[in-house]
Amino acid sequence: MSASTIVSAWIATIAVAAFTPGQNTLTATAASPAPPAEKAPMIPVRLAIVLQKKEYVFQGGGRSPAEYRRHLETIADKLRRGEEATPPPPLDIDLALRLTNTSNAPVTIYISGDPNIYTFTLRGDAGVVVMNNPVAFTTDFRPPKPVRLEPGKSVDIPVKKLADGTRGFSRLLFWTGPGTYTLAAEYKVAFDETGGAAATLKSEPVTITIREK
Protein backbone atom coordinates (compact mmCIF):
# COMPACT_ATOMS: atom_id res chain seq x y z
CA MET A 1 0.00 0.00 0.00
CA SER A 2 1.41 3.39 -1.01
CA ALA A 3 2.04 6.17 1.50
CA SER A 4 -0.65 8.34 -0.10
CA THR A 5 -3.21 5.52 0.28
CA ILE A 6 -2.38 5.10 3.99
CA VAL A 7 -2.69 8.84 4.62
CA SER A 8 -6.05 9.01 2.81
CA ALA A 9 -7.45 6.13 4.88
CA TRP A 10 -6.31 7.76 8.12
CA ILE A 11 -7.91 11.10 7.18
CA ALA A 12 -11.20 9.37 6.41
CA THR A 13 -11.49 8.19 10.05
CA ILE A 14 -11.03 11.63 11.56
CA ALA A 15 -14.01 13.88 12.43
CA VAL A 16 -12.26 16.65 14.35
CA ALA A 17 -8.54 17.49 14.73
CA ALA A 18 -7.29 20.35 16.87
CA PHE A 19 -3.80 21.52 17.68
CA THR A 20 -3.38 23.28 21.03
CA PRO A 21 -0.76 26.05 20.90
CA GLY A 22 2.08 25.44 23.36
CA GLN A 23 1.47 21.69 23.43
CA ASN A 24 3.00 19.05 21.17
CA THR A 25 -0.32 17.25 20.97
CA LEU A 26 -2.65 16.65 18.10
CA THR A 27 -6.08 15.53 19.30
CA ALA A 28 -8.21 13.51 16.92
CA THR A 29 -11.75 12.23 17.45
CA ALA A 30 -13.16 9.47 15.30
CA ALA A 31 -16.43 10.20 13.59
CA SER A 32 -19.45 8.44 15.08
CA PRO A 33 -23.18 9.08 14.79
CA ALA A 34 -24.73 10.84 17.78
CA PRO A 35 -26.93 8.50 19.83
CA PRO A 36 -30.61 9.29 19.58
CA ALA A 37 -31.89 11.34 22.50
CA GLU A 38 -34.09 9.38 24.87
CA LYS A 39 -37.61 10.74 25.03
CA ALA A 40 -39.48 10.79 28.30
CA PRO A 41 -42.64 8.69 28.13
CA MET A 42 -45.82 10.65 27.60
CA ILE A 43 -48.49 10.39 30.26
CA PRO A 44 -51.95 11.99 30.31
CA VAL A 45 -51.60 13.16 33.89
CA ARG A 46 -51.39 16.75 35.13
CA LEU A 47 -49.48 17.82 38.25
CA ALA A 48 -50.73 20.71 40.35
CA ILE A 49 -49.87 22.13 43.78
CA VAL A 50 -52.94 22.54 45.94
CA LEU A 51 -52.29 24.92 48.85
CA GLN A 52 -54.27 24.19 51.97
CA LYS A 53 -52.65 27.27 53.52
CA LYS A 54 -51.38 30.25 51.51
CA GLU A 55 -49.99 32.49 54.27
CA TYR A 56 -47.35 31.81 56.90
CA VAL A 57 -45.64 33.81 59.65
CA PHE A 58 -41.89 34.40 59.38
CA GLN A 59 -40.01 32.57 62.12
CA GLY A 60 -36.39 33.66 62.23
CA GLY A 61 -35.56 32.38 65.70
CA GLY A 62 -35.07 35.91 67.00
CA ARG A 63 -32.91 36.90 64.03
CA SER A 64 -33.65 39.58 61.47
CA PRO A 65 -34.26 38.34 57.90
CA ALA A 66 -30.69 39.29 56.93
CA GLU A 67 -29.23 37.55 59.98
CA TYR A 68 -31.43 34.51 59.44
CA ARG A 69 -30.34 34.21 55.83
CA ARG A 70 -26.63 34.46 56.75
CA HIS A 71 -27.18 31.81 59.41
CA LEU A 72 -28.77 29.45 56.90
CA GLU A 73 -26.11 30.13 54.26
CA THR A 74 -23.36 29.29 56.76
CA ILE A 75 -24.96 25.94 57.52
CA ALA A 76 -25.57 25.21 53.84
CA ASP A 77 -21.93 25.99 52.98
CA LYS A 78 -20.63 23.66 55.70
CA LEU A 79 -22.87 20.83 54.51
CA ARG A 80 -21.79 21.44 50.92
CA ARG A 81 -18.15 21.07 51.96
CA GLY A 82 -18.88 17.86 53.84
CA GLU A 83 -18.41 19.45 57.25
CA GLU A 84 -20.56 18.64 60.24
CA ALA A 85 -23.52 20.97 60.70
CA THR A 86 -27.06 20.70 61.97
CA PRO A 87 -29.74 22.36 59.83
CA PRO A 88 -32.80 23.93 61.43
CA PRO A 89 -36.01 21.90 61.47
CA PRO A 90 -37.78 21.98 58.10
CA LEU A 91 -40.42 24.63 57.63
CA ASP A 92 -44.03 23.59 58.13
CA ILE A 93 -46.19 23.76 55.05
CA ASP A 94 -49.63 22.46 54.19
CA LEU A 95 -50.12 21.43 50.57
CA ALA A 96 -50.82 18.49 48.32
CA LEU A 97 -49.35 17.38 45.01
CA ARG A 98 -52.41 16.57 42.92
CA LEU A 99 -52.15 14.15 39.99
CA THR A 100 -55.14 14.30 37.62
CA ASN A 101 -55.97 12.03 34.70
CA THR A 102 -56.61 14.35 31.77
CA SER A 103 -57.52 11.62 29.26
CA ASN A 104 -60.77 9.85 28.41
CA ALA A 105 -59.49 6.45 29.54
CA PRO A 106 -58.36 5.00 32.88
CA VAL A 107 -54.66 5.38 33.69
CA THR A 108 -52.61 3.41 36.21
CA ILE A 109 -49.63 5.15 37.74
CA TYR A 110 -47.30 4.21 40.58
CA ILE A 111 -46.77 6.80 43.29
CA SER A 112 -44.88 7.13 46.56
CA GLY A 113 -42.03 4.71 47.29
CA ASP A 114 -38.35 5.26 46.58
CA PRO A 115 -38.46 5.57 42.75
CA ASN A 116 -40.83 8.54 42.82
CA ILE A 117 -39.20 11.80 43.84
CA TYR A 118 -40.69 15.27 43.98
CA THR A 119 -38.56 18.39 43.76
CA PHE A 120 -39.60 21.95 44.64
CA THR A 121 -38.42 25.25 43.20
CA LEU A 122 -38.89 28.13 45.63
CA ARG A 123 -38.32 31.78 44.67
CA GLY A 124 -39.10 34.92 46.59
CA ASP A 125 -38.52 38.50 47.66
CA ALA A 126 -36.20 38.04 50.62
CA GLY A 127 -34.31 35.16 49.07
CA VAL A 128 -34.22 31.40 49.46
CA VAL A 129 -31.66 29.04 50.99
CA VAL A 130 -31.55 25.36 50.02
CA MET A 131 -29.43 22.76 51.79
CA ASN A 132 -28.86 19.03 51.98
CA ASN A 133 -30.43 17.27 54.93
CA PRO A 134 -27.76 15.05 56.54
CA VAL A 135 -30.08 12.28 57.63
CA ALA A 136 -29.55 8.54 57.30
CA PHE A 137 -32.13 6.51 55.42
CA THR A 138 -32.75 2.80 55.77
CA THR A 139 -31.41 0.71 52.90
CA ASP A 140 -34.64 -1.19 52.26
CA PHE A 141 -36.33 -0.57 48.93
CA ARG A 142 -39.78 0.94 49.23
CA PRO A 143 -41.75 0.08 46.09
CA PRO A 144 -44.27 2.52 44.66
CA LYS A 145 -47.99 1.89 44.98
CA PRO A 146 -50.30 1.44 41.98
CA VAL A 147 -53.14 3.93 41.65
CA ARG A 148 -55.82 3.64 38.96
CA LEU A 149 -57.19 7.00 37.92
CA GLU A 150 -60.49 7.14 36.10
CA PRO A 151 -60.92 9.92 33.52
CA GLY A 152 -60.91 13.30 35.23
CA LYS A 153 -60.12 11.81 38.65
CA SER A 154 -57.21 12.80 40.91
CA VAL A 155 -55.03 11.51 43.70
CA ASP A 156 -53.41 13.81 46.27
CA ILE A 157 -49.98 13.35 47.86
CA PRO A 158 -49.88 15.35 51.12
CA VAL A 159 -46.77 17.41 51.93
CA LYS A 160 -46.38 18.80 55.45
CA LYS A 161 -42.73 19.92 55.42
CA LEU A 162 -40.90 22.15 52.94
CA ALA A 163 -38.48 19.41 51.94
CA ASP A 164 -38.01 17.16 48.93
CA GLY A 165 -35.68 14.62 47.36
CA THR A 166 -35.24 11.06 48.60
CA ARG A 167 -38.30 10.01 50.59
CA GLY A 168 -39.32 13.67 50.59
CA PHE A 169 -36.66 14.60 53.15
CA SER A 170 -33.12 14.72 51.72
CA ARG A 171 -33.19 18.43 50.85
CA LEU A 172 -34.54 21.39 52.83
CA LEU A 173 -35.82 24.71 51.48
CA PHE A 174 -36.17 27.90 53.50
CA TRP A 175 -37.74 31.28 52.81
CA THR A 176 -35.62 33.88 54.57
CA GLY A 177 -37.99 36.71 55.37
CA PRO A 178 -41.41 38.27 54.85
CA GLY A 179 -42.60 38.72 51.29
CA THR A 180 -44.19 36.95 48.36
CA TYR A 181 -42.81 33.62 47.14
CA THR A 182 -43.62 31.22 44.33
CA LEU A 183 -43.41 27.46 44.63
CA ALA A 184 -43.35 25.01 41.72
CA ALA A 185 -42.91 21.24 41.72
CA GLU A 186 -41.63 18.41 39.60
CA TYR A 187 -42.72 14.84 40.27
CA LYS A 188 -41.25 11.67 38.80
CA VAL A 189 -44.03 9.16 38.25
CA ALA A 190 -43.26 5.48 37.68
CA PHE A 191 -45.19 3.07 35.45
CA ASP A 192 -44.38 -0.14 37.34
CA GLU A 193 -43.42 -1.32 40.80
CA THR A 194 -39.69 -1.13 40.02
CA GLY A 195 -39.80 2.54 39.11
CA GLY A 196 -39.02 1.90 35.44
CA ALA A 197 -40.05 4.12 32.52
CA ALA A 198 -40.70 7.11 34.74
CA ALA A 199 -42.11 10.39 33.45
CA THR A 200 -41.38 13.77 35.03
CA LEU A 201 -44.39 16.03 35.51
CA LYS A 202 -44.12 19.77 36.15
CA SER A 203 -46.61 22.01 37.93
CA GLU A 204 -47.44 25.65 37.44
CA PRO A 205 -46.10 27.87 40.26
CA VAL A 206 -48.36 28.88 43.15
CA THR A 207 -47.98 31.96 45.37
CA ILE A 208 -47.22 31.88 49.09
CA THR A 209 -47.16 34.94 51.35
CA ILE A 210 -44.84 35.18 54.35
CA ARG A 211 -45.74 37.93 56.81
CA GLU A 212 -44.12 39.31 59.90
CA LYS A 213 -45.46 38.32 63.31
N, C-alpha and C positions, 0 to 999 in steps of 0.2 A: 504494500500500500504506500502510495507516494506521500510526501510530507504535506502537500496541499490538501489531499483527501482527508488525512488525519485532522488537520486544523479545521476543515469545514465541518466534520462530524462533531468535533468538540464545541464549535460555535453553535451548532443546532440544538445542543442540550442546555444552553444558557438562556435564562429569562432576564436576569438583571446582573450587571457587573458594575462595581463601584470601587474606585481607588480613593483611599483616605489619605489626604496630604499629611506628610510627616510619618507615615507608617508604610513599611515595605510589605503591604498586604493587599492582595486583590481578592475581594469577596464576590463569590458567584453563587447564585441561587438557581437551581434547576426549575424549569417551567413545570407547573402542575396545575390542573384545573381546581378552582376554588370549590370546597365542599358546599353542597346546597345548605342554605340556612334552615335550621329546624323551625317549623311553625308551631306555635302553641295551639293546642286543640281548641276548637270553637265550642262554646257551651252557651245555651240559651238561658243564662241565669244572670240576674243583675244584683250587684252589691250596693247596699246603701247603709249609711250610718244613721241610726235612729237615736236621737238624744232624749233620754228620759229627764235630763236636767241640763239646762243651757247656761246657767250662771253659777259661778263659784266664787268663794271669798279667798283672796290671796293670803296664804299662810307662809310667812318668811322666817318663822322661828325667832321673831324679835329683830330681824335684820331688815334694812331697807332693801328695795328691789335691786339696787346696784350691788350692795353687799351680798345679798342672797345669790345673785348671779355669779359673782366672783367665787363665792364659797362652792357652788356647784361646779364651776369650771375647774377649780383646783382638784376636786375629787375626780372629775372626769379625766383630767390629764394624768393623774396618778394611775388610775385604772388602765388608761391607754398604754402607759409605759410598763404595765405589769407590776406596779407597786401595790402594796397593801393599802386599801382604803375602804371605808364603809359608807356606801351611799345612803342618803336619807330614805325613809319609807316612800314607796311609790305614791303618787297623788291619787286620791279617790276620784272616780269618775263614774257616771251612770249612763251607759249607752248599750246599744245592741248592734251587732253586725247582721243586717237582714239580707238573706239570699232569697230572691224571688224568681220563680220560673216564668219567663216571658214568652214561652212558646205555647202552641196549642196541643201539645202532647205531654204526657208524664215524663219526668226526668229524675233519674236517681243519681245523687251525688254522695260523696263521702266527706264528712266534716269531723272536726275535732281530731284528737289523736296527734301523734308526732309528725306525720307527713304534712299536715295542714298548718300553715303559719300565716298569721296576719301581721302586717307591718303598718305603723302609723306614720304620717307626716304632719308635724305640728309647726305652724308658723304664727308669729304674732308680734304685737307692738313692742313689748319690753324685751323680747328675745326668748330663745328657747335653748335649753341645754339637754343633750342626750348623752347617756352613758351606759356602759355595759353593767349588767347586774351580776356580781361575782357569787352566784349561788351554784350549788352542786345539784345536779339532777340525777335521778336513778337511771340505771342503764337499761332498764326494761323497755321494750318497744310497745308503745301504746297505739294500737291500730285505730284508724278512723272508723266512724260509724255510718252505715248507709242511711240515707234519708230519701224517701220518694216524695217528690214535689209534683202535685197535680197542676195543671195549667193555671197560672195566676196565683198560686199559693206560695207561701213564704215559710222560712224557718229562721228563727232569731238565735244568735250566739251572744249571750250576755257578756259584757266587759265591765268590771268593777274597779279596775286599777289602770292607770295610764302607763301601761307597759305592753311590750309585744315580743316577738321573736319566739324562740323555743318554748313551747308550752305556755306561751303568752306571758313570759316573765324573765327573759334573758336580756332585755334592754328596757331602760327606764327613760321616760320623757318628762321634762319639767317646764312649765311656764314660769317666768321669772319675775312677774310683776303684774299689776292691774293693766287691763286693756282688752282689746279684741283679738281673738285668735281664730285660726281656721284649722280644722282637723280633717285629714283625708285618710283613707285606708286602702291597702291592697290585701287580698286574701287568696292564698293558693288552695285550690279545691282539687281533691283527688277523685279519680274515677273508679278506683278499686281499693280493696282493703290494704294493699301494700303501699299505696300512695303513688302508684304509677300513673303516667299520662296526665299530670296535673295541669290545670289551667289557672292563670293568675287573673283575678278580677280586680277592678279598680272602682272606687266610689267617687262621687262628687264630694267636694269639701263641704263641711258644715261649720257654722260659726258658734264659738263659745266666748262668753264674756267673763272676765275675771275682774272683780271689784275689790276695793279696799274694805277693810272691816267697818 
